[in-house]
Amino acid sequence: MTRYGYHCEDCEVAAFPATTHTELVWLKERAHVVREVARHSGGGLDSWMVEGLAFFDDHSGHSIAIIRKRE
């Protein structure tokens, strides 16, 4: 099984939200839009989006790459 996630190249920390590679790329490229939608959304975001945004917040200003690992 292959899983994809985010890796902070500065801190050497990774997170693997439960979603696809395509959606991880989408969120990384549009995090600013997703944050704006979250502010105006009563229903909340999918858990993988929340997890991804939290990772971005924790590693703000760092180099973040999308990685894969085989299990």
N, C-alpha and C positions, 0 to 999 in steps of 0.2 A: 504494500500500500504506500502511496506517495502522498505526503501532506505538504502544503505550502504555507509560508508565514512571512512575517516581517523580521528583519535582523538589523539591529542598530550596530553599525560598523564602528562607532566610537566607544560604545559601552560593552560590546560583545554579548548583548542580550537579545533573545528572540522570543516571539509570540506566534502562536499558530491558531488563529481564529478558525472556527469550523466552517470553512467555505472554500470556494474554488480559486484557482490562480487568477482567472479572469476577473472575479469580483475583488480580489485583493488589489490588483492593478487599478481597477476602476476606483476603489476607495482612495488609494494613494494619490491618484491624479485629481480627485475631486473632493478631498477632505474639507476644504473651505466651504463648498456648496452643501455637503452633508451636515456640517455644523450649523449652518444657517437654517436648513430644513428642520433639524432637531429642535432649534429654538422655537419654531412655530408649529411643531407637531405634538398633538395631544396623545397620539398613540405610541410614541416612542420609535426607536429604531430597532432593527434586527440586532440580536446579540453580537454577531460577528462585527457589525459596524461599530457598536459601542466599544468592543474590545480593541478594535483597530484604532479608533480615535484616542482611546486612553493610552495606547502604546505611543502614538504620535505625540501626545501631550507630554508623556514622560521623557521623550527623547527629542523634544523640540530643538531645532537647530542642528541636529546631528544628521549624519548620512545614514539613510535607511534603505535597505535593499530588500527585495523579495527573494526568498530562498525556498529550497525544497529539501525534504528529508524523506528517506525511505524507512518504513517501519516493518 
